[in-house]
Amino acid sequence: MLVNTPRTTVASRSPFDVKMPRLRPRGHRLRDRPTVDAARHAVEVYPPDVVQRRAVTWGGIAAEIVQATRREKLEIRFRAPLHLLTVCDQGVRSDGDTFVEGLPRSRLRDARRKLTFVPAGHEYHEWQEPRLLTRTVYFYFDPANMPTPFGAIAAPLPLAPRLFFEDAALADTARKLMRLIEHAGADSGPYFGALGVVLAHELVRFNAGAASIEARVRGGLAAWQQRTVAAYIEEHLAEQIPLATLAELARLSPYYFCRAFKQSFGMPPHRYHNSRRIEHAKTLLAKPVSSVTSIGFSVGFSETSSFSVAFRKTTGFTPTAYRRRLG
């Protein structure tokens, strides 16, 4: 039986600072392999006092619901020897940026019903200015306890990072676990454990399928297309890049490429190109050796006035005012 039932805690250092129940069925024996303690490796949320966190653990799997209580800018960071699966239950941001090591950044505004997977050891960083109060479920998996794909002969493929994808089986199991966390009772242990194992199997199953057919956000670009296009834009920031060139790199028609690009990156190609120019300009402005005019030229603006207009539209400051703030 359970020692306690899960309770909501306002996060200060970690959602696991308060001792949470071990949801473990009577008589269940963990594998003999060592497990990683999720209590030491939960996602970090700043500022911590604007969210409530409810967490439970079972064996090599831990789960928590993180609910924003105020519409303030949030920053989330994670890098640990655990796999992390995030499921966005509620999440629409007016601005923000999400990064998973190994993948292009995304500024997708509406992340509802989207999933993100961060393999153990990879960096995950996100900041957002929420339009609605966010609500995200985080699942932590001990790599030592991940299942082997059914019928596998060779060693299983390493789990790959995925950003803002959809999968019905994973999402359905995750939602069941979320409801269980919210309403866990004294008899919840066996069910939580069973669902946690199912979720781990679904994750491995998804990864095995995505290894041969790149995982796609519905209507979006495949991971290899995102990497190829983003890398090309970074290498040609100062140039005018024809839409046809990007579409050819992704092996799509210009029409379908535009739709897929916006779905994956949260904005049209030309806006993404311009945002990357401005981000690079910010870095250059931090170094006082270059003039504003030369920086504008280096990122592809032929006139200082057009550079200033574009920079101010994105940041709210002129390049000169931004540099002065840095000083």
C-alpha positions, 0 to 999 in steps of 0.5 A: 500500500502507499505510504501517503498520497501525492500532494501539491507543493510550491516549488522552491528548489526541487519538487522532490524536496518534500518526500513523495510516495514510492508508488510501488506494488507490493512484492514488486522487485526492481531490476538489479541494475542501479537506478538514477534518483530523479529527486536530484535531477528534476527540471529547474524552473525560474522563478520557482515561486510562480509554479506549483509542482506535484510529483510521484515516483515509482522504480526507475520512473518519476512524473510531475505536473508543473502548473504556472500560477501567474502569467510571468516569464518562465525559464526552464532548464534540464540536463541530467543522466535521465531521459525526459519526456515533456507533454504540454497539456496547456501552453500558448506563448506570446513569445519564447524559444525552445532548444533541445541539444541536437535539434534546431531551436523552435519558436512555436507559439502554440505547443498544446498537445505537443511532446518533446523528448530529451535523451539522457545527457542532452541539454534542454532549455526553454523560455516563454512569455505565456499567453495562457497559464502553462501546464506541463507534465514531465516524465523522467526515465532511468536509462538503466531500466528502459525496456528492449524493443520486442523481438530485437536481436541487436542492441537497441538504437539510442533514443534520439531527441525530438522537439514538438512532435505528436504520437497518439499512443504516447499522448494517451498513456501520458494523459492517463498518468497525469490523471492518476497523479492528480487523483492518486489514492491508496490503491494507485501504486500497481496502476501507476507502475503498469502505466509507467512501464507502458509509457517506457515501451511506447517511447522505445517503440516510437524511437524504433519507428522514427529511426527509419521514418523521421518523426514529424510534427503533423504537417511539419518538416522531418528532423533531417529537413529542419537540420538541413534548412536551419544550418543553411540559413545560419551559413548564409545569414548575410545573403538573400536566400530564395524560397526555392533554394530552401524548398529544394534542400527539403525536397518539397515544393515551395508551397508545401515547404512554407506550410511545413516550415511554419508548423515546425519553427512557428514562423515563415522562412523569411521571418526566421531568417530575419530573426537569426540575423538579429540574434547574430547582430546582438552578439556582435553588438556586445563587442564594441570594436565594430560600428552599428553600420558595419554590423548591419552590413555583416548580417545582410542589411544594405542600409543602417536605417533598415537595420535599425528598423528591423532590430527595433521591431524585434527587440524594442530597442535601436541597435545603439540603445541596445549596445548602451544597455549592455554597457 
